[in-house]
Amino acid sequence: MFVQPSKKLNTAEVSSTATRLQAQRLYERTRNDSSIVDVTERKTSRVEAANRNFFRAAWSSAERLEDKTVVITGANTGIGKETAIDLAKRGAKVIMACRDMERAQAAVKEVIEISGNENVVCMKLDLSDSKSIREFAEAINKGEPRLNILINNAGVMVCPYGKTADGFEMQIGVNHFGHFLLTHLLIDLIKRSAPARIVTVSSMAHAWGAINLEDINSEKSYDKKGAYSQSKLANVLFTRSLAKRLEGTGVTTYSLHPGVVQTDLWRHLSGPQQFVMKAISPFTKNSTQGAQTSIYCAVEPTLEKESGGYYSDCAPADCSAAGKDDALAEKLWALTCQQLSVTWE
């Protein structure tokens, strides 16, 4: 609930409010274009949610991570890289798991330079290829004595129809199946490293998603926005089911909405959609701001006994009704194991 602040708005705040109204009017003028509405209506609702938190104090923590090892997928850009910088500053060994090694090596240099922590490396990981996932996990299991924090950050968004190396639709394949398999292959090491945490970056878009158990790979029909929302709902359900399986192990799990973040994920939006997103960009988050909830879930001491929840703006948040559906979560878990040919009770 938004509580009206008792203080008077200063000139800058009044100006900001007026600008928000202008952005809303621009959005309203685009409503007749159905190619824009589907994405921007959801994006604008997130902007409004951010505005409701306008006066919330920023979260911060001095928590240190010496002698801790962190794996972050998709860490060469965007919120993944900003998460790596923050956790490296806290003293952790950071392993940046990336598909593009050229960009990853450049990102490692940047993270080391900004954080002052030399214990930062990159390793090859292509979440659209189970062979790459297994090779990465084998290297971690053999080379690392501990894994205290796994951040499932990488993802693809509203991309044209495509398939992974294993024949999965690209968005469910990378965003859900890939991270599910990675977590499965690393879980024994994570358990031995307890207390440990598994953080999965979802999205508010999960609330518009539905799990199509009969056509999880969208082979009968494909809607890129629906497929993205399905994959983000799968992230929430995976986190919920995983928490139950890890009760009593000292390993806790979290899913989160990072906010409307200016990242490379916008590249698949159409021209008109990108125009509208640029118009409301003053009210979106940059990568540093977008990384804060991932960092919060990874290090906040008060979350040590919490598991399976959904977070936004560095605080617990409500997920959709489907995101709380334990029966659906179990069906998805079973289907995922079947698709990946793994056993994980």
Summary of the structure (lengths in Angstrom):
residues: 345
radius of gyration: 19.7
end to end distance: 39.1
largest distance: 59.9
contacts: 1153
relative contact order: 0.14
helix: 52%
strand: 12%
